[in-house]
């Protein structure tokens, strides 16, 4: 259970603020699961709304990790749309224009912000679905927010104040990925930063966890 997993938590108000909250109760020293009624609507302006919340159906966020080309991106969007339509699953198309966390400098990063946002705009317009992408330069946040319905913060940058501030200032809902180096309850600090900059529409995603001193990585 959540209480057993997080039984070592000491004195903090809110641990995870998403479609549910984990709240520490000072008076009883218990960790309680608090269900919120908050619903985050993603989309509009010509595309279908996708709602994320406790009582809403599961939402699929997916697509190629990095944008490889317009042709490949449109092909993937078409195939995913067909699958999600057959299964009656609401979805948001995700692909990134520049993946800066590759292990090698020679690895493919993406097509860049200008071409990438044009391709994402085409996906949005043709399939009438919300889109999401991330950024790692704070100066790119505004452009990303002008195109994307949901702005993503990479797991490796989930604590960076400049990135969190830039994301919040887009005034779009934020998809905040938990860093592999972060405990779940410490993500409250990143959420508080976003809230301090005026953003209270935050979706938290667990990106996995590193163990010991090696690169052992557990993912759901």
C-alpha positions in Angstrom: 0.0 0.0 0.0 1.0 3.6 -0.3 1.3 3.9 3.5 3.7 0.9 3.6 5.8 2.1 0.7 6.2 5.6 2.1 6.1 4.8 5.8 9.5 6.6 6.3 8.1 9.9 5.2 8.7 12.6 7.8 6.7 15.8 8.2 5.6 17.3 4.9 2.2 18.6 3.8 1.7 17.3 0.3 3.7 14.6 -1.4 2.1 14.2 -4.8 -0.5 16.5 -6.3 -1.9 14.9 -9.4 -5.2 13.2 -9.9 -4.6 12.1 -6.4 -2.7 13.4 -3.4 -0.6 11.8 -0.8 -0.8 13.9 2.4 1.1 13.5 5.6 -1.0 13.8 8.7 1.0 15.6 11.4 -1.5 14.8 14.1 -1.6 11.0 13.7 1.8 10.4 12.0 -0.1 8.5 9.2 0.1 8.8 5.5 -3.3 9.3 4.1 -4.5 8.9 0.5 -6.6 12.0 -0.3 -8.7 11.9 -3.4 -9.1 15.2 -5.1 -11.9 16.2 -7.5 -9.5 18.3 -9.6 -9.8 17.8 -13.4 -7.2 19.0 -15.8 -8.6 19.7 -19.3 -6.0 19.6 -22.1 -6.7 20.8 -25.6 -9.3 23.1 -27.1 -8.7 25.7 -29.8 -9.6 23.4 -32.6 -8.8 20.1 -31.0 -10.7 17.7 -28.8 -10.4 18.2 -25.1 -8.8 15.4 -23.1 -9.6 15.4 -19.4 -7.3 14.0 -16.7 -8.7 13.3 -13.3 -9.7 10.7 -10.7 -13.1 9.9 -12.2 -12.0 10.2 -15.8 -10.9 7.3 -18.1 -7.2 6.5 -18.4 -5.4 8.8 -20.8 -2.6 7.6 -23.0 0.3 9.9 -23.7 2.5 8.5 -26.4 4.4 8.8 -29.6 8.0 8.6 -30.9 10.5 9.6 -28.2 12.2 12.1 -30.6 10.8 13.6 -33.8 12.7 11.8 -36.6 11.0 13.4 -39.6 7.6 14.7 -40.7 6.8 11.5 -42.6 7.7 9.2 -39.7 5.8 11.4 -37.2 2.6 11.6 -39.3 2.8 7.8 -39.9 3.1 7.1 -36.1 0.3 9.6 -35.3 -2.0 7.9 -37.8 -1.3 4.4 -36.4 -1.7 5.4 -32.8 -4.9 7.2 -33.6 -6.3 4.1 -35.2 -5.4 2.0 -32.2 -6.7 4.4 -29.6 -9.9 4.9 -31.6 -10.5 1.1 -31.8 -9.9 0.8 -28.0 -11.9 4.0 -27.2 -8.9 5.5 -25.3 -8.3 9.2 -25.0 -4.8 10.2 -26.0 -2.3 13.0 -26.3 0.5 12.8 -28.9 3.9 13.2 -27.4 7.2 13.6 -29.3 10.2 15.8 -28.6 12.1 18.1 -31.0 15.4 17.9 -29.2 16.4 15.2 -26.7 19.5 16.5 -25.0 19.9 13.6 -22.5 21.4 11.1 -24.9 24.3 9.2 -23.6 26.5 9.9 -26.6 27.1 13.3 -28.3 26.8 11.4 -31.6 23.3 10.1 -30.9 20.3 11.6 -32.8 18.7 14.3 -30.8 15.8 15.3 -33.0 15.0 17.8 -35.7 15.3 21.0 -33.6 12.7 23.4 -32.2 11.6 25.2 -35.4 11.0 22.2 -37.6 9.8 20.1 -34.6 7.1 22.6 -33.6 5.9 22.8 -37.3 5.6 19.0 -37.4 3.7 18.9 -34.1 1.4 21.6 -35.3 0.6 19.5 -38.4 -0.2 16.5 -36.2 -2.4 18.6 -34.0 -4.3 20.1 -37.0 -4.7 16.9 -38.9 -5.7 14.5 -36.1 -7.5 17.1 -33.9 -5.6 15.8 -30.8 -3.7 17.6 -28.1 0.1 17.5 -28.3 2.9 17.6 -25.8 6.7 18.1 -26.0 9.4 19.0 -23.6 12.2 21.6 -23.5 15.6 21.9 -21.8 16.4 25.5 -22.5 14.2 28.0 -20.5 14.2 30.3 -23.5 12.4 27.7 -25.5 9.4 27.4 -23.2 7.4 30.3 -24.7 7.6 28.8 -28.2 6.8 25.4 -27.0 3.8 26.6 -25.0 2.4 28.5 -28.0 2.1 25.2 -30.0 1.7 22.5 -27.3 -1.5 21.9 -25.3 0.6 20.3 -22.5 4.2 21.3 -21.7 6.5 18.6 -20.4 9.4 18.9 -18.0 12.1 16.2 -18.5 12.8 13.9 -15.6 16.4 15.0 -15.4 15.4 18.6 -15.0 12.4 18.2 -12.6 14.2 20.2 -9.9 15.5 23.1 -12.0 13.9 26.3 -10.9 14.5 28.2 -14.1 12.9 25.4 -16.1 9.9 25.1 -13.8 9.4 28.8 -13.9 9.6 29.0 -17.6 7.1 26.1 -17.9 4.7 27.7 -15.5 4.8 31.0 -17.4 3.4 29.4 -20.5 0.1 29.1 -18.7 -0.4 25.6 -20.0 -0.9 22.5 -18.0 2.4 20.9 -17.0 3.5 17.3 -17.4 6.2 16.9 -14.7 8.2 13.7 -14.8 9.7 12.4 -11.6 13.5 12.2 -11.8 14.9 8.8 -11.5 17.1 10.2 -8.7 14.1 11.6 -6.8 11.9 9.9 -4.1 8.2 10.3 -4.8 7.5 12.5 -1.8 10.3 14.9 -2.7 8.4 15.9 -5.8 6.3 18.1 -3.7 9.0 20.7 -3.8 8.9 20.9 -7.6 5.1 21.1 -7.5 5.3 23.9 -5.0 7.7 25.8 -7.3 5.3 25.5 -10.1 2.5 26.7 -7.9 4.5 29.6 -6.7 4.9 30.7 -10.3 1.1 30.5 -10.9 0.6 27.0 -12.3 -1.8 24.7 -10.4 -2.5 22.3 -13.3 0.2 19.6 -12.8 0.3 16.0 -13.9 3.0 13.9 -12.3 4.5 10.9 -14.0 6.8 8.3 -12.4 9.8 7.9 -14.7 11.4 5.1 -12.7 14.1 4.9 -10.0 17.9 4.3 -9.9 19.1 1.8 -7.3 22.5 1.7 -5.5 25.5 3.2 -7.2 25.2 1.6 -10.7 22.8 2.4 -13.5 20.3 -0.1 -12.3 16.9 1.4 -13.4 13.5 0.1 -12.5 10.6 1.3 -14.6 6.9 0.6 -14.5 
